């Protein structure tokens, strides 16, 4: 089915969450990568536990909590100034280098683009503003609106509700394999940007397509976009008769 | 409030899931511990994702799927005989050494003991049989009965439904910190056996008590058990008048 809109995950897909590792490495030489990885794992874990148990807190809180745990687990300084500096870095995550160009190309195809993120707006809006990516998107959808995190269906439902297309007519793009699978379970077409060359998840479902960067998303959308609303060609007219 | 029953998690609490590492190390020298850890992490992750997305499969399936992913991620042989040997080991997990003695002491206190596990009965029953722990328990409750995994409330609800006490009158015991927190969120009293000396989870809730082995659970229950149904003492009779 032709793609009528494209929805992007934010953290890990548009923004490189591991770019905090550089600051972490400055603060804790030799431990930056380890801290960044543990922090990210715990952040996702806490988001899922809180959703499973109906104990929602905004992603900004979850992000801070998971950082504190990670610092303690690695026996690093968990004092407030350290926590604050690292959390603040989440508002300055780097954009993957190819993303701005790729988003510009997707815009030229005339499809609406949206973001659907676990993040709450106080986290996402400044990040989007400083990254310069804001103008590419027609909607910024947050799990905070439904007080659950991915992969809860209520979160993915924000796409159809806001953009007015069925999930099956939209492409959901994520660098997180579990998110691309969750979106497929929900009913989206999905694209997994497998930046790290991971094996696919063994969840009994697969994304519709996989690539290694946002460039591959552009190629996929080009060949699967729904026809623009133009006068039907001769052959199409024949089909309608 | 006095404890009227004790409910135990199985994997990690009664049975040492990392005891598969020994077989893994035999099969893949130098990689056993890493494989066992990744396998366990993915097993839990898949159980949560499937619950969040309403895509339940029994824990035996989740356990096999997560093993296949882990073998591929570590670029190890993922052929059927290898997978089967490792999965079979889940039916022969070692019991933590102090557990049988501790369970015997708890039984002597006259409290009903139960198991509440993510595992399905085809996984749990043979394991319980070969471990010799079976006779200590009055109920074997499985997430499979409600087709969701922890920390979904429906799973924890099996305790009150089966044992006939309010969750607040029962102690839930787990070596998994997230499980002890999930049980507390649900309404149980909970005890975290922190075998590995981990920092507490930063989930805004804490188990009622923490110890380092099942011996500490016995001590806790001894001092918090509800009074046995005996003739009221003089002072208690006064309270009733």
Boltz contact constraints between the chains, C-beta under 6 A:
constraints:
  - contact:
      token1: [A, 48]
      token2: [B, 48]
      max_distance: 6.0
  - contact:
      token1: [A, 49]
      token2: [B, 151]
      max_distance: 6.0
  - contact:
      token1: [A, 49]
      token2: [B, 178]
      max_distance: 6.0
  - contact:
      token1: [A, 52]
      token2: [B, 151]
      max_distance: 6.0
  - contact:
      token1: [A, 52]
      token2: [B, 152]
      max_distance: 6.0
  - contact:
      token1: [A, 53]
      token2: [B, 151]
      max_distance: 6.0
  - contact:
      token1: [A, 53]
      token2: [B, 182]
      max_distance: 6.0
  - contact:
      token1: [A, 53]
      token2: [B, 185]
      max_distance: 6.0
  - contact:
      token1: [A, 55]
      token2: [B, 185]
      max_distance: 6.0
  - contact:
      token1: [A, 65]
      token2: [B, 202]
      max_distance: 6.0
  - contact:
      token1: [A, 68]
      token2: [B, 202]
      max_distance: 6.0
  - contact:
      token1: [A, 69]
      token2: [B, 202]
      max_distance: 6.0
  - contact:
      token1: [A, 72]
      token2: [B, 199]
      max_distance: 6.0
  - contact:
      token1: [A, 73]
      token2: [B, 199]
      max_distance: 6.0
  - contact:
      token1: [A, 151]
      token2: [B, 49]
      max_distance: 6.0
  - contact:
      token1: [A, 151]
      token2: [B, 52]
      max_distance: 6.0
  - contact:
      token1: [A, 151]
      token2: [B, 53]
      max_distance: 6.0
  - contact:
      token1: [A, 152]
      token2: [B, 52]
      max_distance: 6.0
  - contact:
      token1: [A, 178]
      token2: [B, 49]
      max_distance: 6.0
  - contact:
      token1: [A, 182]
      token2: [B, 53]
      max_distance: 6.0
  - contact:
      token1: [A, 185]
      token2: [B, 53]
      max_distance: 6.0
  - contact:
      token1: [A, 185]
      token2: [B, 55]
      max_distance: 6.0
  - contact:
      token1: [A, 199]
      token2: [B, 72]
      max_distance: 6.0
  - contact:
      token1: [A, 199]
      token2: [B, 73]
      max_distance: 6.0
  - contact:
      token1: [A, 202]
      token2: [B, 65]
      max_distance: 6.0
  - contact:
      token1: [A, 202]
      token2: [B, 68]
      max_distance: 6.0
  - contact:
      token1: [A, 202]
      token2: [B, 69]
      max_distance: 6.0
